[in-house]
Amino acid sequence: MSQRTIGVTELALRDAHQSLMATRMALEDMVDACAAIDAAGYWSVECWGGATYDACIRFLNEDPWVRLRTFRELMPNSRLQMLLRGQNLLGYRHYEDEVVERFVDKSAENGMDVFRVFDALNDPRNMAHAMQAVKKTGKHAQGTICYTISPLHTVEGYVHLAGQLLDMGAESLALKDMAALLQPQPAYDIVRGIKETYGEDVQINVHCHATTGVTLVSLMKAIEAGADVVDTAISSMSLGPGHNPTESLVAMLEGTPYTTNLDADKLIEIRDHFAKVRPKYAEFESATLVDTDIFSSQIPGGMLSNMESQLKAQGAGDRIKEVMAEVPLVKADSGHPPLVTPSSQIVGTQAVFNVLMGKYKVMTGEFADLMLGYYGECIGERNPEVVAIAQAQAKKEPITVRPADLLPPEWGKLVDEAAKLEGFDGTDEDVLTYAMFPGVAPGFFAARDEGPKNVGKTPEQLQAEAEAASGSAKAVRGPIKYRVSLGGREQIVTVEMAK
């Protein structure tokens, strides 16, 4: 039996820990797996982009460009892949075209090979310039279809969007299912529809999360329909709000006309490495394992944990079900955008506000912008009453042009502003870091010399915490260990209780 090789994109170094543990994994906990990942035979290794850039400078005191260069050095034989939010790059607003070009150039120069370019609203106008910039560097531009379900989303619509992306020069297409909504039959129908319409040689990559429990079957159906590459995460970094296990995919294809040709011994090495690392980040893990409510709420895993933390901060952690019921209503009012960064955060936060303060009594600036077209066009019509509230609050008119067309040149200004910051190193990379996160970058530049901070906890730290907790609970007269932070560094301090 001749077998067709299915490429695999490994997600352990980016989306897996973004989805499972709020993007907190430190580079030092990944480097020892890189040699095995590099030798395993993956089509690509997703290791950068998405929320990793933000988390690096916000929580880990780590330079994201150093992370990229490190991966390039440690995985010389692999295609490195990133997730790029089109005109938003890795920030939460649209950037002027020159900034987009410079970001793509620098990413390619520092080692990036495959750019998965998406737009939260599936607005092709917001992907076009980033895709052209990737093509100019000679790297691989992958156009992305964000999958969602609504009364307006159809197989034909997704096939049409695929054609628009191919016309822009996409070298491959990604069907991106960030909320585990892609059921087996639509997976088959969309992949088959694209292949039949544009040719069997159009490369299609399929990305699914695992949260609803159905998507390993969806990957199988997509493969049967002609999908060329699928995304998985090594088993010790899989499931829950994360992804399907790489080894499960391999096992599923045994005895079929398909094979991955992955090196089983290397997969075991990768699995064992992350099995040791994952417990360190237990406090950041979502409690969700399987959630079929997502078929009605359409809330991706990362968005769910984000909303849970927002509610807990307001002392309203028990109201998550109300918020989940509100999300699809807010989504419909805003024209049925797919829920993926940043639209997921924008819609989710507005749903939280609606539940806590009354429907649209308080509107975030970002949600007002979404309603007024400043993020781009959605597939559906926006609720005119909510548009009117947004207009009144934001004091600006709705737009229909590509949002970036309204932006003045900004690179020179960004260079000037970054140059005034303590710790700025004079590189374009630092200017881009400042451009992405102007509120976080100054603190990061000033503290960068202190080196990366690992927020995971070793077994010893966890044990000490447990002992401290049990000690205080039982009022044990004996040594009690505390974890304290001194000058930004955590230490275990033993206190001898008076007899």
Summary of the structure (lengths in Angstrom):
residues: 499
radius of gyration: 23.0
end to end distance: 76.7
largest distance: 80.8
contacts: 1727
relative contact order: 0.13
helix: 51%
strand: 13%
